[in-house]
Amino acid sequence: MMADGTSGTDLITVSASAARRIAQLRAAEANDSLMLRIAVSGGGCSGFQYGFSLDDTRNADDHLFSRDGVSIVVDEVSLDLVRGSEIDYVEDLIGSYFAIKNPNAASTCGCGSSFSV
């Protein structure tokens, strides 16, 4: 889902599972203005790594994506690397975590927290 006048090429899809988890985190923090911030930085096993944090501030270069009343913000530089991705929340035998299904990633590490383009 997208908002903020971004074009279709900026599309970030938020899964229902991710939206539910963000809503749970906001409720636990008792702060309805919290958004999930996704940032990509250099490092990790494969060259770039994903960073997730809760933030109640939207910066001038942030793009806003929403689903079911919750929001995700991605800065301009990171958006170039995650454009077209789906943000999901996974619960499996190894734990529960936010995951990014990134069509721009040429390869990812075994745990999925870093990637190369």
C-alpha positions as CSV (number, residue, x, y, z in Angstrom):
1,M,0.0,0.0,0.0
2,M,1.3,3.4,-0.7
3,A,0.7,7.0,0.3
4,D,2.4,10.4,0.2
5,G,2.2,10.8,-3.6
6,T,4.9,8.2,-4.3
7,S,4.7,6.7,-7.8
8,G,4.1,3.0,-8.5
9,T,7.8,2.5,-8.9
10,D,8.3,3.5,-5.3
11,L,5.8,0.9,-4.1
12,I,6.4,-0.9,-0.9
13,T,3.9,-3.5,0.0
14,V,3.1,-4.1,3.7
15,S,1.7,-7.5,4.6
16,A,-1.3,-7.9,6.9
17,S,1.0,-9.8,9.3
18,A,3.5,-6.8,9.4
19,A,0.7,-4.3,9.9
20,R,-0.7,-6.4,12.8
21,R,2.8,-6.5,14.5
22,I,3.4,-2.8,14.1
23,A,0.0,-2.1,15.7
24,Q,0.9,-4.5,18.6
25,L,4.2,-2.7,19.1
26,R,2.5,0.7,19.0
27,A,0.0,-0.5,21.6
28,A,2.8,-1.9,23.8
29,E,4.5,1.5,23.7
30,A,1.2,3.4,24.2
31,N,2.2,5.7,21.3
32,D,-0.2,5.7,18.3
33,S,2.2,7.9,16.3
34,L,5.0,5.3,16.1
35,M,5.9,4.1,12.6
36,L,8.2,1.3,11.5
37,R,11.4,2.8,10.1
38,I,13.3,0.8,7.5
39,A,16.8,1.9,6.8
40,V,19.5,0.2,4.6
41,S,23.1,0.6,5.6
42,G,26.4,-0.8,4.4
43,G,27.6,-3.9,6.1
44,G,26.3,-7.4,6.9
45,C,27.4,-10.6,5.3
46,S,26.3,-9.6,1.8
47,G,27.1,-5.8,1.5
48,F,24.0,-4.1,2.7
49,Q,21.9,-4.7,5.8
50,Y,18.3,-3.9,6.7
51,G,17.6,-1.9,9.9
52,F,14.2,-1.7,11.6
53,S,13.3,0.7,14.4
54,L,10.2,2.4,15.8
55,D,10.1,6.1,15.2
56,D,7.5,8.8,15.8
57,T,9.3,11.4,13.6
58,R,9.0,11.7,9.9
59,N,12.0,13.4,8.2
60,A,11.8,15.5,5.0
61,D,13.3,12.8,2.8
62,D,11.0,10.0,4.2
63,H,8.5,8.2,2.1
64,L,5.4,7.0,3.9
65,F,3.6,3.7,3.2
66,S,0.5,2.6,5.1
67,R,-1.8,-0.4,5.7
68,D,-4.6,-0.9,8.1
69,G,-3.9,2.3,10.0
70,V,-0.2,1.8,10.6
71,S,2.7,3.4,8.7
72,I,6.2,2.5,7.5
73,V,8.7,5.2,6.7
74,V,11.7,4.7,4.4
75,D,14.3,7.4,3.6
76,E,15.1,8.4,0.0
77,V,18.5,6.6,-0.1
78,S,17.1,3.3,1.4
79,L,14.1,3.4,-0.9
80,D,16.3,3.1,-4.0
81,L,17.5,-0.3,-2.6
82,V,14.1,-1.6,-1.4
83,R,11.8,-0.3,-4.1
84,G,9.2,-2.9,-5.0
85,S,9.7,-4.9,-1.8
86,E,7.2,-6.5,0.5
87,I,7.6,-5.9,4.2
88,D,6.4,-9.0,6.2
89,Y,6.4,-10.3,9.7
90,V,7.4,-13.9,10.0
91,E,6.8,-16.3,12.9
92,D,8.5,-19.6,12.5
93,L,10.7,-22.1,14.4
94,I,13.8,-19.9,14.5
95,G,11.9,-16.9,15.9
96,S,9.7,-14.0,14.8
97,Y,11.0,-11.1,12.8
98,F,10.3,-8.4,10.2
99,A,11.5,-9.7,6.8
100,I,11.9,-7.9,3.4
101,K,11.2,-9.7,0.2
102,N,13.4,-7.5,-2.0
103,P,13.3,-8.1,-5.8
104,N,16.4,-5.9,-6.1
105,A,18.6,-8.2,-4.1
106,A,20.9,-10.3,-6.3
107,S,21.8,-12.4,-3.2
108,T,21.0,-12.5,0.5
109,C,22.7,-14.0,3.5
110,G,21.3,-17.2,5.1
111,C,19.3,-15.3,7.7
112,G,17.9,-12.7,5.2
113,S,19.1,-9.6,7.2
114,S,21.7,-8.6,4.5
115,F,21.8,-8.5,0.8
116,S,23.7,-7.4,-2.3
117,V,22.5,-5.7,-5.5
